């Protein structure tokens, strides 16, 4: 595992966080308690901040980055992720805001300034364009993403189930000595 400081900012890992040995976490990054970062993930907070809540899992091969402040974007965009979020394999999150109790399907991309409100499912392979807002309580699919339908009660219950499942899994990895 590579936990790297950059320009005086060192990643901060909450209690019981699991970061796989092949992952890289750089700079101004905070990971909340019981979160997990799986193989080949890159979380790069080198030009803005990244905040990841509690019980959030970042699956294999995902890339999390920010948008720096500059002449074309005076404030930049941090990457802000809430609690109980399951981020699928090979997801790209870039300078966006992701609420709590979210499922982001494999291979999805969420661009600068986009906002996913709480309780959203983003279908696999979806593209959320810059500045797009996804309203709470819906399934979204496609490239570019479109609202498909309201979430069912069963789907809403899945958010915390999925988060708890990854907490259990990362605890097993830690018990076998694969933690930081």
N, C-alpha and C positions, 0 to 999 in steps of 0.2 A: 504494500500500500504506500502511496506517495501522498503525504500531507505536506504541502509546501507553502511556506510563507512567501509573500510577494509585496515589495514596497512597504514593509512594516506591518502588513496584515497577515495574521496566521489563522487558518481555519479553526473554528470552535466546535467541538463535538460534544453534544449533550450526553447524559447518562445512558449507558447501555446501547450506544450507537455501534453499528457494525459497518465497517468499510472493507470490502474485499481487497486482498493484496494487490490485485491488478488494476484497481481504480486509482484515479488521480483527483485530488481535491486541492485547489490552489487559491490562496489569497483571502479576500473578505467574504468568507462563507461561514454560516452558522447552521448546524444540523441539530434539530430538536431530539429530545429523548426518544429512545426506542426506534429511531429511524434506521434504514438500511440502504447501503450503496453496494450494488452487486458488480460482478466482473466487467471489466473494460469500460466502466463509466468514467466520463470526464466532467468535473464540476469546476468551472474556471471563473472565479471571482477576481479577475486581475485588473479590471478597469471600472468596476461598479460592484455593488453588494449582491450577494445571494443569501436568501433566508429560506430555510426549509423547516417546516413545523415538525410536530411530534407524530410518530407512528407512520411516517411516510416512507415508501420504498421506491427506489430508483433502480429500475431493472437493467439488465445486461446491455451494454453497448450504447446507452443513452448519452447525450451531450447536453449539458446545461451551461448556458453562457448569458451574457448581459449585452446591453448597448451602451457604449461609452458616451459621456457628455462631450459635445464638440460644436462646431459652427453650424452644423445641419440639424442638431438635436441638443439644445442647450442643457437640458437636464439629464439626458440619457435615459435608459430604462433599466432599473434593477430587475432581478428575477426573484419573485416572491411566491412561495408555495406554502399552503396551509397545512392543516393536520389531517391525518387519515387519508392520504392521497396515494393511489397506486399508479405509478408511472411505468407503462409497459416497456418491453424490449425495444431498443433502437429508436427511442423518442428524442426529438430535438425540441428543447424549450429555450427560447431566446428573448430575453428582456421582456417577459410577460408576467402577468399576475394570475396565479392559479389558487382558487379558494380552497375550502376544506371539503372533505368527503367527495372526492373526484376520482374517476377512473379514466386514464388517458391510454387509449388503445395502442398496440404495437405499431411502430413506424410512423406515428403521427408527428406533425410539426406545428408548433405554436409560435407565431412571429411577434416582433417588437410591438409593445403597447397593447397587445390583445389581453382581454380579461375573461377568465372562466369563473363565473360566480360559483358559490357553493352548490353541491349536489348536481354535478354534471357528468354525463358519460360522453366521452369523445371516442367515436368508433375508430378502429384500426385504419391506418393509412390516411387519416384526415389531415387537411391543411387549414389552419386558422390564420387568415391573413392579418397583416399589421392593423392594429387598432380595433379589431372586431371584438364585440362583447357577446359572450354566450350566457344566456339567461338561465338562472337556477331552475332545476327540476326537469330538464329535457335531455334527450339523446340527440347528439349532433353527429353527422357523417358527411363524408365527401371532401372533394378538393376542387374549389374551395368549399368549406364546411357549410352545411345547411341544417336547420332545425328539422329533425325527423318526427319526433313525437314526445309526449310527456313520459316521464319515467314511471314505472310501476312501483308499488310499495315493496315488492320483492327486490327490485333493482336498487331502491334506496337503502334497504337493509344490507345489501351486499357491500356497500362502502366500508362500514366498520368491520364486517366479517373479513373482507380482504385485507384490511390494514392489520387486524389481529392475527391473521394467518401468517403474514410476513414478519410480525413481531416474534411469533413462535419459531418460525424458520430461522431467523437471524440468531435467536437464542440458542438453537441447536448448533449452528455454526460456531458461535462463541464458545459453547461447551466443549466442542471438539478442538478448540485452540486456533480457530481461523480468524480471530478478531485482531484488532490493532495491538 
